[in-house]
């Protein structure tokens, strides 16, 4: 617990010390990307609008497949427990 607290405090201190340098860089107020225009913002958010449903679809399909595997494992374990003929 002490290590985690010390690591968290160190990380916050480093981030707080680095923040002014990141905010007041040599780019005179521009971000690392450069000048941001309306076209750049529009294209970025069209990409976000497209990517979010695709991500949700992929994650939903993955979850469905994993749930099917889990149910198959549970059924196999139940069948194995029912077929046990050993014992005294």
Secondary structure per residue as TSV (DSSP state, phi and psi in degrees):
chain	resnum	aa	ss	phi	psi
A	1	X	-	360.0	-38.9
A	2	X	H	-67.4	-37.6
A	3	X	H	-63.9	-42.3
A	4	X	H	-64.3	-41.2
A	5	X	H	-64.8	-42.5
A	6	X	H	-66.2	-41.8
A	7	X	H	-65.1	-39.8
A	8	X	H	-65.3	-42.6
A	9	X	H	-64.5	-41.3
A	10	X	H	-63.9	-43.7
A	11	X	H	-63.1	-43.3
A	12	X	H	-64.5	-38.3
A	13	X	H	-65.5	-43.8
A	14	X	H	-64.6	-43.5
A	15	X	H	-64.6	-40.7
A	16	X	H	-66.6	-35.3
A	17	X	H	-73.1	-31.5
A	18	X	H	-86.3	-16.2
A	19	X	H	-61.2	-46.0
A	20	X	H	-61.1	-37.4
A	21	X	H	-66.8	-36.2
A	22	X	H	-71.2	-35.6
A	23	X	H	-80.5	-26.7
A	24	X	T	-116.6	49.5
A	25	X	-	-74.3	-175.2
A	26	X	T	-81.4	6.2
A	27	X	T	-89.9	8.2
A	28	X	T	50.4	46.6
A	29	X	T	92.5	-12.6
A	30	X	-	-81.0	151.0
A	31	X	B	-77.3	179.1
A	32	X	T	-65.7	-24.8
A	33	X	T	-72.4	-30.9
A	34	X	B	115.8	-155.1
A	35	X	-	-70.1	132.1
A	36	X	-	-101.5	119.8
A	37	X	-	-107.8	174.1
A	38	X	H	-63.0	-36.3
A	39	X	H	-64.6	-39.6
A	40	X	H	-64.5	-45.2
A	41	X	H	-64.1	-43.0
A	42	X	H	-62.3	-47.0
A	43	X	H	-63.9	-39.8
A	44	X	H	-60.8	-47.6
A	45	X	H	-76.1	-25.3
A	46	X	H	-64.5	-39.0
A	47	X	H	-63.0	-42.5
A	48	X	H	-64.0	-42.5
A	49	X	H	-63.2	-35.4
A	50	X	H	-75.4	-41.7
A	51	X	H	-72.3	-35.3
A	52	X	H	-61.0	-50.8
A	53	X	H	-64.0	-34.4
A	54	X	H	-64.6	-44.2
A	55	X	H	-60.7	-45.3
A	56	X	H	-62.9	-40.0
A	57	X	H	-63.2	-47.2
A	58	X	H	-62.8	-43.5
A	59	X	H	-66.9	-36.8
A	60	X	H	-66.5	-41.5
A	61	X	H	-65.0	-40.2
A	62	X	H	-63.7	-43.7
A	63	X	H	-64.3	-40.1
A	64	X	H	-62.5	-42.1
A	65	X	H	-65.1	-41.8
A	66	X	H	-67.1	-37.0
A	67	X	H	-64.2	-39.4
A	68	X	H	-64.3	-41.7
A	69	X	H	-64.2	-39.4
A	70	X	H	-64.2	-43.7
A	71	X	H	-64.7	-38.2
A	72	X	H	-65.2	-40.5
A	73	X	H	-64.8	-40.3
A	74	X	H	-65.3	-41.1
A	75	X	H	-66.2	-39.8
A	76	X	H	-65.8	-39.5
A	77	X	H	-66.5	-38.1
A	78	X	H	-66.5	-43.0
A	79	X	H	-64.9	-38.7
A	80	X	H	-66.0	-37.0
A	81	X	H	-69.7	-34.4
A	82	X	H	-74.2	-29.4
A	83	X	T	-84.8	-2.1
A	84	X	-	-66.5	118.5
A	85	X	-	-110.9	6.0
A	86	X	-	-80.2	-164.4
A	87	X	-	102.2	-170.1
A	88	X	-	-84.1	360.0
